[in-house]
Amino acid sequence: MMYLTIAVLCSVAVSVLLKILRQRDIDIRQTIVAGYPVAFLLTWFLLKPDISGMTSLGGAWAIIIALGVLLPAVFIILGRAIEAVGMVATDAAQRLSLIIPIVAAFLLFGEVLTGIRIFGLLLGFLALGALIYHPQHRAINKQAKLTPLWLFGVWAGYGTIDILFKQVAKQGAAFPLTLFVSFGLAGLLLLIYLLITRVRWQGNALAAGILLGVLNMGNIYAYIRAHQVLSESPSIVFTGMNVGVIAVATLIGVGLFKESLNRINILGLLLAICCVAVLFLA
């Protein structure tokens, strides 16, 4: 359970870090670009990717390039969503992204969609709708009006990334090598973008990137190790990770950052937890 706990805490810590950076008006794009070299090196030392497999990636390169673009983009959207609506709803939307690969498996890859899965998907869409609900009088600025868009971006972005990773794995590319190449490409593309836009570099943003890279890789590595250690109980890992992140993010968001939730949002959190449980049991 130690690895599972570490994975949950690292995942929530990423959201906490992004929220603090947004509050201090720090450019999180620079933090993200500084975090990728750290994640790149940690992937090399911890997961030991087989570089010789680079020649066998073949058609997987198109998917890896897509990951190189999506990974930093989704991080930026995540930061915007946390600023707009807070950690609680954002992390819940991220966890609900599991709906997308399930729907894709049915529509694109010919898997059977059972009644229980249909019920789980309905719970997920209801949860997402409840999480983005905010009374009209609260939408007093442009950022607030974009709240549903940012949450949808988090949900769709993480769901799409999950599909891409699964497809790379099916093409024979080892997961550590996929992470290694994707992290390197993501960092390089974001760096090129920032250089082209002539960004004014912030030392504190770059320094925070070291912590972001460690937390990001810590989350991934601990989650992989949890699956290895608890290989006979994958339900504990899957449910514990998703429900754990929602629960811890709620405690920190409401308790530490004083984020407010209306009754519909609270219902959305409960539906999100039920959705995770039902889809796994299905």
Stockholm file with secondary structure:
# STOCKHOLM 1.0

chainA/1-282         MMYLTIAVLCSVAVSVLLKILRQRDIDIRQTIVAGYPVAFLLTWFLLKPDISGMTSLGGAWAIIIALGVLLPAVFIILGRAIEAVGMVATDAAQRLSLIIPIVAAFLLFGEVLTGIRIFGLLLGFLALGALIYHPQHRAINKQAKLTPLWLFGVWAGYGTIDILFKQVAKQGAAFPLTLFVSFGLAGLLLLIYLLITRVRWQGNALAAGILLGVLNMGNIYAYIRAHQVLSESPSIVFTGMNVGVIAVATLIGVGLFKESLNRINILGLLLAICCVAVLFLA
#=GR chainA/1-282 SS CHHHHHHHHHHHHHHHHHHHHHHTTCCHHHHHHHHHHHHHHHHHHHHCCCGGGGGGCTTHHHHHHHHHHHHHHHHHHHHHHHHHHCHHHHHHHHHGGGHHHHHHHHHTSCCCCCHHHHHHHHHHHHHHHHHTCCCGGGCCSHHHHTHHHHHHHHHHHHHHHHHHHHHHHHTTCCHHHHHHHHHHHHHHHHHHHHHHTTCCCCHHHHHHHHHHHHHHHHHHHHHHHHHHHTTTCHHHHHHHHHHHHHHHHHHHHHHTSCCCCCHHHHHHHHHHHHHHHHHHHC
#=GC SS_cons         CHHHHHHHHHHHHHHHHHHHHHHTTCCHHHHHHHHHHHHHHHHHHHHCCCGGGGGGCTTHHHHHHHHHHHHHHHHHHHHHHHHHHCHHHHHHHHHGGGHHHHHHHHHTSCCCCCHHHHHHHHHHHHHHHHHTCCCGGGCCSHHHHTHHHHHHHHHHHHHHHHHHHHHHHHTTCCHHHHHHHHHHHHHHHHHHHHHHTTCCCCHHHHHHHHHHHHHHHHHHHHHHHHHHHTTTCHHHHHHHHHHHHHHHHHHHHHHTSCCCCCHHHHHHHHHHHHHHHHHHHC
//
